[in-house]
Amino acid sequence: MRGGAKVATVGGVFVLVAGGIGYGAYEVLLGGGGTGGTQTAAASSEVRTGPPDGAEVRETAEAFLGAWASGDAAGAALLTNDEAGAEPLLAGYASDAHVTKAVITPGPAVGTKVPYTVKATVSYEGHTKPWSYSSELTVVRGLTSGKALVDWEPAVIHPQLAAGAVLRTGESSTAAVEAVDHDGKVLDKETYPSLGPILDSLHEKYGDDAGGSPGIETWIEPGDGSAANTTLLTLAKGKPGTLRTTLDADAQAAAERAVKQFSGASVVAVRPSTGAIRAVANNPATGFNAAMQGTQAPGSTLKIVTAAMLLEKGLVTADGPTECPEEVLYQGRTFHNLDRFSLPDSSSFTTSFARSCNTALIKLIDDTHDDSALPKEARDVFGIGLDWKTGITSYDGSVPDETGGEAAAQYIGQGTVQMNALNIASITATARTGTFRQPVIVPQSLDGRQLATASRSLPQNVTRQLNDMMRATASWGTGKAAMAPVGGDKGAKTGSAEVDGQGTSNSWFTGFSDDLAAAAVVQSGGHGGDAAGPVVAAVLRAGS
């Protein structure tokens, strides 16, 4: 042992008495009462081969654990097959993890594996706490020396320790954060499961600015920095700071309940007058935030953008007649309406919109004289693709430039269009007021980030017509049933998005009620009004 430490064996208990080593007192409980420092093979000059026998496994494990527990990192490392890799981690057990006492109890060997329990004490700046866990080591034959050695891997120190990672104890990297909604109501993962990944992201990004104080923790720090630290022990809790979000607790609760009805569903609610995100929910609730990061064709909900573009160009008016045949051929590609319905030629554009007529829109493509008309409208008016800075990772949608049949497919939200519930909710919010306001989940004032701005707003008469058409959809069109329980000034648009290799289309729905817009998608949910519609309606009712 180093530093003058003394060892005694008392009744089968191997006791280390620290002698000025500045490392604290350690003990090792050895099953079987061995002395812990001698290997049978060491007495012979013969280089042994084959797997270690039972005596070698026991004696090597006891010697290694005794050296480790006593703070003799160099001595313990010599008993492994990777001295250079082992010594820094063994030494860091005291210097980095601040372990000041450890009792390591080996269990019976199983072949060449020896399990053991560690009962340690961690101390840091006046804070002390016990720490217990179990791990195991494997004894192997040294390739050149023939000695029985511990097969070194970081998991010998702690079972969760991977290559390149280290154990540390100190102040947590960020203070604890208590997220609240716009009215100050506390938002937590237990009550609002969908917010779990979002709250974690907000904590990591804004924890230092929330006004709290960090706690004292023992954690695993990954070697490559690509992942977050893993907390193993909390010695002292910090004082949480307060992070105000734009969310609304009532709308969030309704969103959580609504998406649970389906195995794959997402919903987002946005306030049109400000861009404040009021609710975000996903089922499943953990992992990927599909509501804000998903990329899927949104089906006929994108017709809001198509209709706005046609209205702006003067190719249609809400009350003017529009053809809606059963099917239409455009540059070699055939498009038809759901169930191949058609409308009389005297039907208005509002009727075609409210009934979700595909052919009425595609027949007007050539009249725009510009294949990029829809992508321009999506970007310049609705803010799609403008690098939104919502406060967490999000996807801001895409309507790429296309030609021919692909451009036609975009008019009805198919083809290469990529959206998520956040994007469609924002499109509805923009249609509601005529002006794009980039959605945010934390106020811009929190960090002064630059928000995306569209280059222009919709003309007032286009905004009015677009709202009237969405009101018709909610009152007597394809959104009537879903929106029936919703009060206030309300409007809607349904959507069904076909997916290659998927038997049933994805269900999309978006709507507004007064100063709240929402959109939802249900995977393989069928018609928009059947699955996604009730999800949106539930959120609108709670948040209006």
C-alpha positions in Angstrom: 0.0 0.0 0.0 1.2 3.5 -0.6 1.8 6.5 1.7 2.4 4.4 4.8 -1.1 2.9 5.0 -1.3 -0.1 7.3 -3.4 -3.2 6.7 -4.7 -5.6 9.3 -6.9 -8.7 9.1 -9.4 -8.9 11.9 -11.8 -11.8 12.0 -11.7 -12.2 8.2 -12.3 -8.5 7.6 -9.5 -6.8 5.7 -9.2 -3.3 7.2 -7.1 -0.5 5.8 -5.9 2.2 8.3 -5.0 5.3 6.3 -1.6 6.7 7.3 -1.4 10.3 6.1 -2.3 9.5 2.5 -4.9 12.3 2.3 -7.4 9.9 0.8 -9.7 8.9 3.6 -10.3 5.5 5.3 -11.2 2.5 3.2 -12.2 -1.0 4.0 -12.5 -4.2 2.0 -14.6 -7.1 3.2 -13.1 -10.2 1.7 -15.2 -13.4 1.5 -13.0 -16.3 2.6 -10.4 -14.4 4.7 -7.5 -14.3 2.2 -4.7 -11.8 2.6 -5.6 -10.2 -0.7 -2.2 -9.5 -2.2 -0.6 -12.7 -3.4 -1.1 -14.6 -6.6 -0.3 -18.3 -6.7 1.3 -18.1 -10.1 3.7 -15.4 -9.0 5.8 -17.9 -7.0 6.8 -19.8 -10.2 8.8 -18.6 -13.1 6.7 -20.8 -15.4 4.4 -18.9 -17.8 1.0 -20.5 -17.3 -1.6 -20.9 -20.0 -5.2 -21.6 -20.2 -8.1 -20.0 -18.1 -7.3 -19.0 -14.6 -8.3 -21.5 -12.0 -10.6 -20.9 -9.0 -7.8 -19.9 -6.6 -6.2 -17.5 -9.1 -9.6 -15.9 -9.8 -10.3 -15.4 -6.1 -6.8 -14.1 -5.2 -6.5 -11.8 -8.2 -10.0 -10.3 -7.5 -9.2 -9.8 -3.8 -5.8 -8.2 -4.5 -7.3 -5.8 -7.1 -10.3 -4.8 -5.0 -8.0 -4.4 -1.9 -5.7 -2.1 -3.8 -8.5 -0.1 -5.4 -10.3 0.4 -2.1 -7.1 1.5 -0.4 -6.6 4.2 -2.9 -3.6 2.5 -4.5 -4.5 3.2 -8.1 -1.1 2.3 -9.5 -1.0 -1.0 -7.6 -4.6 -1.9 -8.7 -3.8 -1.0 -12.3 -0.8 -3.4 -12.3 -3.2 -6.2 -11.6 -5.1 -5.5 -14.8 -4.4 -6.2 -18.5 -4.5 -2.5 -19.3 -2.4 -0.6 -16.8 -2.4 2.7 -18.8 -6.2 2.7 -19.2 -7.0 1.6 -15.7 -4.9 3.9 -13.5 -6.5 7.3 -14.4 -10.0 6.0 -13.7 -9.0 4.3 -10.5 -7.2 7.4 -9.3 -10.1 9.6 -10.4 -12.4 7.6 -8.0 -11.0 9.9 -5.3 -9.7 12.9 -7.1 -12.6 13.4 -9.5 -15.6 11.5 -8.0 -14.6 12.6 -4.5 -15.2 9.1 -2.9 -13.8 9.3 0.6 -14.7 5.8 1.9 -15.6 2.5 0.3 -16.5 -0.9 1.5 -16.2 -3.4 -1.4 -17.7 -6.9 -0.7 -16.9 -9.6 -3.3 -19.5 -12.3 -3.9 -18.8 -15.9 -4.9 -17.0 -16.3 -8.3 -19.0 -17.6 -11.2 -16.4 -19.1 -13.4 -13.9 -16.3 -14.0 -16.4 -13.5 -13.1 -16.5 -12.0 -9.6 -19.5 -9.9 -8.6 -19.1 -7.3 -5.8 -21.1 -4.6 -4.1 -19.7 -1.1 -3.3 -20.9 0.9 -0.4 -19.2 4.3 -0.7 -19.3 7.7 0.8 -19.0 10.8 -1.5 -18.0 14.1 0.1 -17.8 17.5 -1.7 -17.6 21.0 -0.1 -19.3 20.0 3.2 -21.9 17.8 1.5 -21.7 14.0 2.2 -23.9 11.2 1.1 -23.7 7.3 0.9 -23.6 5.7 -2.5 -24.2 2.0 -3.2 -24.1 0.0 -6.4 -23.0 -3.4 -7.8 -20.7 -4.4 -10.5 -18.4 -7.3 -11.5 -15.0 -8.0 -12.9 -13.5 -10.8 -15.0 -10.2 -12.5 -14.5 -8.2 -13.5 -17.6 -4.8 -14.9 -18.4 -2.2 -12.3 -19.4 -1.2 -13.0 -23.0 2.5 -12.5 -22.4 3.0 -12.8 -18.7 0.8 -15.7 -18.1 -0.4 -14.1 -14.9 -4.0 -14.0 -13.8 -5.2 -10.4 -14.4 -8.4 -8.3 -14.2 -9.8 -7.9 -17.7 -10.0 -4.1 -17.6 -13.0 -2.1 -18.8 -14.4 1.1 -17.3 -17.5 -0.8 -16.1 -15.3 -2.4 -13.4 -15.5 1.0 -11.6 -19.2 1.5 -12.2 -21.5 -0.6 -14.4 -22.7 2.5 -16.4 -19.2 3.8 -17.1 -18.4 3.4 -20.8 -15.1 3.8 -22.7 -13.8 7.4 -22.6 -16.3 8.5 -19.9 -15.3 9.6 -16.4 -16.9 9.9 -12.9 -17.1 13.4 -11.5 -18.6 15.1 -8.4 -19.3 18.8 -8.2 -21.8 21.5 -9.0 -24.3 20.4 -11.7 -23.6 22.1 -15.1 -26.9 24.0 -14.9 -29.2 24.9 -12.1 -32.5 23.1 -11.7 -35.3 24.8 -13.6 -39.0 25.0 -12.8 -40.9 25.6 -16.0 -44.2 27.5 -15.8 -46.9 28.4 -18.3 -47.7 31.9 -19.3 -49.8 32.4 -16.2 -47.2 30.9 -13.8 -48.7 27.4 -13.4 -46.0 24.8 -12.9 -45.3 22.4 -15.8 -43.8 19.1 -14.9 -43.1 15.8 -16.8 -45.4 13.7 -14.5 -48.5 15.8 -15.2 -47.6 16.6 -18.8 -45.7 13.6 -20.2 -45.3 15.1 -23.7 -43.3 18.0 -22.2 -40.6 15.6 -20.9 -38.1 16.0 -23.9 -39.1 19.7 -24.2 -38.5 20.5 -20.6 -35.1 18.7 -20.7 -34.1 20.8 -23.8 -35.2 24.0 -22.1 -33.3 23.1 -19.0 -30.1 22.5 -20.9 -30.5 25.7 -23.0 -31.8 28.2 -20.5 -31.0 26.7 -17.1 -28.1 29.2 -16.6 -30.5 32.2 -17.2 -33.4 31.0 -15.0 -32.0 32.4 -11.8 -31.5 29.2 -9.8 -28.5 27.8 -8.1 -26.9 24.4 -9.1 -27.0 21.3 -6.9 -24.1 19.0 -6.0 -24.1 15.8 -8.0 -22.0 12.8 -8.9 -22.3 12.1 -12.6 -20.9 10.2 -15.6 -19.4 12.6 -18.1 -19.2 11.1 -21.7 -15.9 11.2 -23.3 -16.9 12.6 -26.7 -19.4 15.2 -25.3 -22.1 14.0 -27.7 -24.5 13.1 -25.0 -25.7 14.6 -21.7 -24.2 13.8 -18.4 -25.8 10.9 -16.5 -26.5 11.8 -12.8 -25.8 9.0 -10.4 -26.1 10.7 -7.0 -27.5 14.0 -5.7 -25.6 15.2 -2.7 -27.5 18.5 -2.4 -30.4 19.8 -4.5 -30.0 23.2 -6.0 -32.6 26.0 -5.9 -34.6 25.8 -9.1 -34.9 28.9 -11.3 -38.2 29.8 -12.9 -38.5 29.6 -16.7 -41.6 31.1 -18.1 -42.9 29.5 -21.3 -45.7 30.5 -23.7 -47.6 27.3 -23.0 -51.1 27.2 -21.4 -51.6 24.5 -18.7 -55.2 23.9 -19.6 -54.6 23.6 -23.3 -51.6 21.3 -22.6 -53.7 19.1 -20.4 -56.3 18.8 -23.1 -53.7 18.0 -25.7 -52.2 15.3 -23.6 -55.6 13.6 -23.1 -56.5 14.0 -26.8 -53.4 12.3 -28.3 -53.7 9.3 -25.9 -56.7 8.2 -28.0 -54.4 7.1 -30.8 -51.1 5.1 -31.0 -49.4 7.7 -33.1 -50.6 11.3 -32.8 -49.3 14.9 -32.5 -50.9 18.2 -31.9 -49.8 21.8 -31.5 -51.7 25.0 -30.6 -50.6 28.5 -31.5 -52.0 32.0 -30.7 -52.4 33.8 -34.0 -52.0 37.3 -32.6 -48.6 36.6 -31.0 -47.2 33.3 -32.3 -47.1 31.9 -28.7 -47.2 28.1 -28.7 -50.0 27.1 -26.2 -49.7 23.3 -26.4 -47.5 20.6 -27.7 -48.4 16.9 -27.3 -47.3 13.6 -28.8 -48.2 10.0 -28.4 -45.9 8.3 -27.7 -45.0 11.0 -25.2 -41.2 10.4 -24.9 -38.4 10.6 -27.3 -38.8 12.3 -30.7 -40.9 15.4 -30.7 -42.9 14.7 -33.9 -45.3 17.6 -33.3 -42.4 20.1 -33.9 -39.8 18.1 -35.7 -41.8 15.7 -37.9 -41.5 15.8 -41.7 -44.6 14.4 -43.5 -46.9 15.4 -46.3 -49.8 17.3 -44.7 -52.5 16.5 -47.3 -55.3 18.9 -47.9 -54.5 21.1 -44.9 -52.0 22.8 -47.2 -54.8 23.9 -49.4 -55.0 27.0 -47.1 -51.7 28.1 -48.7 -52.9 27.1 -52.2 -56.2 29.0 -51.8 -54.4 32.1 -50.5 -52.1 32.1 -53.5 -55.0 31.7 -56.0 -57.0 34.4 -54.2 -54.0 36.8 -54.3 -53.5 36.2 -58.0 -57.1 37.0 -58.7 -57.7 33.6 -60.3 -60.6 32.8 -57.9 -62.9 34.6 -55.5 -64.5 32.9 -52.5 -68.0 33.3 -54.0 -67.0 32.8 -57.7 -67.8 29.6 -59.6 -65.1 26.9 -59.8 -65.0 23.6 -61.7 -64.6 20.5 -59.6 -64.7 17.4 -61.8 -64.3 13.9 -60.6 -60.8 13.7 -61.9 -58.3 15.7 -63.9 -55.2 14.9 -65.9 -52.1 17.2 -65.5 -49.0 16.5 -67.5 -49.5 12.8 -67.6 -50.6 12.4 -64.0 -54.2 11.8 -63.0 -55.7 13.3 -59.8 -59.1 12.6 -58.4 -61.2 13.6 -55.4 -61.9 11.4 -52.4 -64.4 8.8 -53.4 -64.3 10.4 -56.9 -67.0 13.0 -56.0 -67.7 16.0 -58.3 -69.5 19.3 -57.9 -71.8 21.2 -60.3 -69.9 23.8 -62.4 -71.9 26.5 -60.7 -70.4 25.7 -57.3 -68.3 28.4 -55.6 -64.7 28.2 -54.7 -65.8 28.2 -51.1 -67.8 25.0 -51.7 -64.8 23.4 -53.4 -62.6 24.4 -50.4 -65.1 23.3 -47.8 -65.7 19.9 -49.5 -61.9 19.6 -50.1 -62.0 19.3 -53.9 -58.6 18.4 -55.3 -59.3 18.9 -58.9 -60.6 22.5 -58.6 -57.1 23.6 -57.5 -55.1 21.5 -59.9 -57.1 22.8 -62.9 -55.9 26.3 -62.1 -52.1 25.5 -62.1 -51.5 26.6 -65.7 -53.3 29.9 -65.0 -50.6 30.8 -62.5 -47.9 30.7 -65.3 -45.4 29.9 -62.5 -44.5 26.5 -61.2 -42.8 28.2 -58.2 -46.0 30.2 -57.2 -46.9 27.9 -54.3 -43.4 27.7 -52.8 -43.1 31.5 -53.0 -46.5 31.9 -51.2 -45.5 29.4 -48.5 -42.2 31.2 -47.9 -43.0 34.9 -48.4 -46.4 35.0 -46.7 -46.6 31.9 -44.4 -42.9 31.9 -43.3 -42.3 28.3 -44.3 -38.6 27.4 -44.5 -37.4 30.6 -42.8 -35.2 29.0 -40.0 -37.6 29.4 -37.1 -36.1 29.9 -33.7 -38.8 28.6 -31.4 -36.6 28.1 -28.4 -36.1 24.4 -28.9 -35.2 22.3 -31.9 -38.0 22.4 -34.5 -38.5 22.0 -38.2 -40.0 24.9 -40.1 -41.5 23.1 -43.1 -40.6 22.8 -46.8 -42.4 23.4 -50.1 -39.6 22.9 -52.6 -39.6 24.1 -56.2 -41.1 21.4 -58.5 -42.4 21.1 -62.0 -45.1 19.0 -63.8 -46.9 16.4 -61.8 -44.9 17.0 -58.6 -45.9 20.7 -58.6 -49.5 19.6 -59.0 -49.3 17.2 -56.1 -48.0 20.1 -53.9 -51.2 22.0 -54.5 -53.1 19.4 -52.5 -50.3 18.8 -49.9 -48.8 15.7 -51.4 -45.6 15.1 -53.3 -42.5 16.6 -51.8 -44.2 18.9 -49.3 -42.9 18.3 -45.8 -44.7 19.6 -42.6 -45.6 18.8 -39.0 -48.4 19.9 -36.7 -46.5 23.0 -35.7 -46.1 24.2 -39.3 -49.8 23.6 -40.1 -51.0 25.3 -36.9 -48.8 28.3 -37.8 -50.3 28.3 -41.4 -53.7 28.5 -39.9 -52.6 31.2 -37.4 -51.2 33.2 -40.4 -54.4 32.8 -42.3 -56.4 33.9 -39.3 -54.7 37.3 -39.1 -53.0 37.7 -42.5 -49.6 38.1 -41.0 -47.0 35.4 -40.1 -45.8 35.5 -36.5 -43.1 33.0 -35.9 -44.2 30.4 -33.3 -42.2 30.5 -30.0 -42.3 28.3 -26.9 -40.3 30.7 -24.8 -40.5 34.5 -25.1 -38.0 36.2 -27.4 -37.1 38.5 -24.6 -35.5 35.6 -22.7 -32.4 35.4 -25.0 -32.9 38.1 -27.7 -32.8 35.6 -30.5 -33.7 36.8 -34.0 -37.2 35.5 -35.0 -38.1 34.7 -38.6 -40.2 37.3 -40.4 -42.1 36.8 -43.7 -41.5 39.3 -46.5 -45.2 40.4 -46.7 -48.7 39.9 -45.3 -51.8 38.8 -47.1 -54.0 41.6 -48.5 -57.0 42.3 -46.2 -59.6 41.1 -48.7 -57.7 37.8 -49.1 -57.5 37.3 -45.4 -61.2 37.9 -45.1 -62.1 35.5 -47.9 -59.8 32.8 -46.5 -61.4 33.1 -43.0 -64.8 32.8 -44.5 -63.9 29.7 -46.4 -62.5 28.1 -43.3 -65.6 29.1 -41.4 -67.7 27.3 -44.1 -65.6 24.2 -43.7 -66.3 24.1 -39.9 -69.9 25.0 -40.3 -71.1 22.7 -43.1 -68.1 21.3 -44.9 -65.8 18.4 -44.1 -64.9 19.8 -40.7 -68.5 20.1 -39.4 -68.7 17.1 -37.2 -65.3 17.6 -35.5 -65.9 21.3 -34.9 -69.5 21.0 -33.7 -68.5 21.2 -30.0 -66.2 24.2 -30.5 -67.5 27.6 -29.7 -66.5 31.1 -30.8 -65.5 32.4 -34.2 -64.3 29.1 -35.7 -62.9 27.7 -38.9 -61.2 24.5 -40.1 -59.6 22.5 -42.9 -59.4 18.7 -43.1 -56.7 16.7 -44.7 -55.9 13.1 -45.6 -52.3 12.3 -46.7 -51.5 9.2 -48.7 -48.3 7.5 -47.8 -46.5 4.9 -50.0 -46.8 1.4 -48.6 -49.4 2.5 -46.0 -52.9 1.0 -46.4 -54.7 3.9 -44.6 -53.9 7.6 -45.1 -52.7 9.8 -42.3 -55.4 12.0 -40.8 -54.7 15.7 -40.7 -56.9 18.5 -39.3 -56.4 22.2 -38.5 -58.8 24.8 -37.1 -59.1 28.0 -35.2 -61.4 29.4 -32.5 -61.1 33.1 -31.8 -57.4 33.7 -31.0 -56.2 30.1 -31.0 -55.2 27.9 -33.9 -54.3 24.2 -33.7 -53.3 21.3 -36.0 -53.0 17.6 -35.5 -51.9 14.5 -37.3 -52.8 10.9 -36.5 -50.8 8.2 -38.2 -53.0 5.9 -40.4 -56.0 7.7 -39.0 -57.9 8.0 -42.3 -60.1 11.0 -43.0 -59.0 14.2 -41.3 -62.3 14.8 -39.6 -62.5 11.3 -38.1 -59.2 11.1 -36.0 -57.2 14.4 -36.1 -60.4 16.5 -36.0 -61.5 15.6 -32.4 -57.9 16.1 -31.2 -57.9 19.7 -32.5 -61.4 20.4 -31.2 -60.5 19.2 -27.7 -57.5 21.6 -27.6 -59.5 24.5 -29.1 -62.2 24.1 -26.5 -59.7 24.1 -23.6 -57.6 26.9 -24.8 -60.0 29.4 -26.2 
